Structures are given as C-alpha cells and as structure tokens.
Amino acid sequence: MSKAIIIGRYIPPKGKALIKAKKLKKDEGRLTINEAMSLLQEKTDEFFNLSKAVKAGEILTYAPGSRKALKGDTDNCSDNEEAYPADLNAWLDANFPRATWRFPALATEPTPDTGKGGEGKPKQSEPQDNDNLKADWKQTAKEKAGVIYEREKKTGCDPSYASIAKTIEKEFAKEGVLTAKGKRLNADYILRHGLTGWKRPKT
C-alpha cells in the first residue's frame, strides 16, 4: 500500500476529492496564498508578504477541499494553502489600511470552520447587481462616502475604501436600506458596486 504524500501541512486531494476541492475553491472565491500575492502585486504594484503573515498566524488558511482552518506546524506552511477574501482583506485593513485595493468576495462565501465549532454554514447571499436593486442606493453610497471621509479626516484618520464601505454598511443597516428583495447590502458589495467611480478627495 502506498503512503499518502504530505505537502506542507496537508495531504493533497486526488481523484474525486480533487474535483470537489477545485469546485469548492471556485464556488467560494478562495485563493492560494501564491495566487493572492500575485493578484495583490498586480493590482497595487507592491509586494505584500502573505506567506510571512500566514506563518505568523495572522491569516487563516485551509487545505484544498476543507473548510477547517489549518492549525500549528507553521514552519511547514505552503503557498498552496487557500484563504478567503474576507480574511485577506481583514489582514490588509489591520496592517495596510492605506492600501486602496481589496480582494472581491463572492456572494456564496460561507462561514468557515475556525476550530470553534460549526463548519461551513453559508452566510446569507449578497444581492445580485440587477434591476431588482433600489435604483438610488449607489448614489446614496457615494454621497455617504464623501461625508464619512471628511468626518474621519477631521479626527486625524485616513480611512481606506474598505473601511468606508463598512461604515456605509452599518449606516444602511440602521436606516433599513435594503434591496427590493429585502436583502442587506454588505460592505464587500458596496465597495465593488456602490463606490465604483468614487475617489477619495485629494488633500
């Protein structure tokens, strides 16, 4: 009997398991650390050492086909481990808040198992960009973005696009701004669709 070959911190899936793993990666918008670093450099013209962040335990990663976060043995981390856009963006927000680009999130990204119980329970899908959306929410988002930016600048902060989108999400939730189908607008969706074309004022 042949022994399974371990790559880094996991055993690579084969056959049907590999097909399932590829589908999971695509459906949930996951990226390998190598893919994430390449995409981030392409979009920003700067290098961000995500590999080092993973080894430091700052970004949760997953083996292909699994929603259970990899733990321990960080010396053997592999750049083929996969991460969710939300976790990558959270790391950027915490460490490089002035970096304006963020990873886009898919509508069906689930809640991964971080080892605290429960695995893969889907989040509510984000709204689709179609005629069912309230026509004026995007303009409202842009107007709010300007107000939020000026408010934060007065306190000495330099808010990123992502942090502005999160504030808009909270304000929309308080104001009851929903899609025509009654779904909430989340920060990732607001950033990708509501703030398109809006630029932070030059100071």
Residue pairs with C-beta under 8 A, 6 or more apart in sequence:
4 11
5 11
5 12
7 78
7 80
8 76
8 77
8 78
8 80
8 81
9 63
9 70
9 72
9 73
9 76
9 77
9 78
9 81
10 63
10 64
10 66
10 70
10 78
10 81
11 63
12 18
12 64
13 20
13 21
13 64
13 65
17 65
18 64
18 65
20 65
21 64
21 65
22 64
24 30
24 64
24 65
24 67
25 64
25 82
27 106
27 108
28 84
28 106
28 108
28 109
28 110
29 84
29 85
29 104
29 105
29 106
29 109
30 62
30 82
30 83
30 84
30 85
31 39
31 82
31 83
31 85
31 88
31 103
32 79
32 80
32 81
32 82
32 83
33 50
33 51
33 54
33 59
33 61
33 77
33 78
33 79
33 80
33 81
33 82
33 83
34 79
34 80
36 50
36 83
36 88
36 103
37 47
37 48
37 49
37 50
37 51
37 79
39 103
40 46
40 48
40 50
40 101
40 103
41 47
41 48
43 101
44 99
44 100
44 101
46 99
48 92
48 96
48 99
50 59
50 83
50 88
50 91
51 77
51 79
53 59
53 91
53 95
54 61
54 74
54 77
54 81
54 83
55 74
55 75
55 77
56 74
57 74
58 91
58 94
58 95
59 83
59 87
59 88
59 91
60 69
60 70
60 83
60 84
60 87
60 112
60 114
61 69
61 70
61 77
61 81
61 82
61 83
62 68
62 69
62 70
62 81
62 82
62 83
62 84
62 112
63 70
63 81
63 82
64 80
64 82
67 110
67 112
67 113
67 119
67 120
68 112
68 113
68 115
68 119
69 112
69 113
69 114
69 115
70 77
70 81
71 115
84 105
84 109
84 112
85 102
85 103
85 104
85 105
85 106
85 109
85 188
86 105
86 109
86 188
88 103
89 102
89 103
89 105
89 162
89 188
92 99
92 102
92 162
93 160
93 162
93 163
97 158
97 159
97 160
97 163
98 158
98 160
99 160
100 160
100 161
100 200
102 161
102 162
102 188
102 191
104 188
104 192
105 126
105 188
105 189
107 125
107 126
107 127
107 128
108 122
108 125
109 123
110 120
110 121
110 122
110 123
111 118
111 120
111 121
111 122
111 123
112 119
112 120
113 119
113 120
124 183
124 184
125 183
126 183
126 185
126 186
126 188
126 189
127 133
127 179
127 181
127 183
127 185
127 189
129 193
132 179
132 180
132 181
133 179
133 180
134 177
134 178
134 179
134 180
137 172
137 177
137 179
137 185
137 194
138 193
138 194
138 196
140 177
141 168
141 172
141 190
141 194
141 195
141 198
142 194
142 195
142 197
142 198
144 167
144 168
144 171
145 164
145 165
145 168
145 195
145 198
146 198
146 201
148 159
148 164
148 167
148 168
149 159
149 164
149 200
149 201
150 201
152 158
152 159
152 164
153 159
153 203
159 167
161 191
161 195
161 200
162 187
162 191
164 195
165 187
165 188
165 190
165 191
165 194
165 195
166 187
168 187
168 190
168 194
169 184
169 185
169 186
169 187
169 190
172 184
172 185
172 190
173 184
177 185
178 184
178 185
179 185
185 194
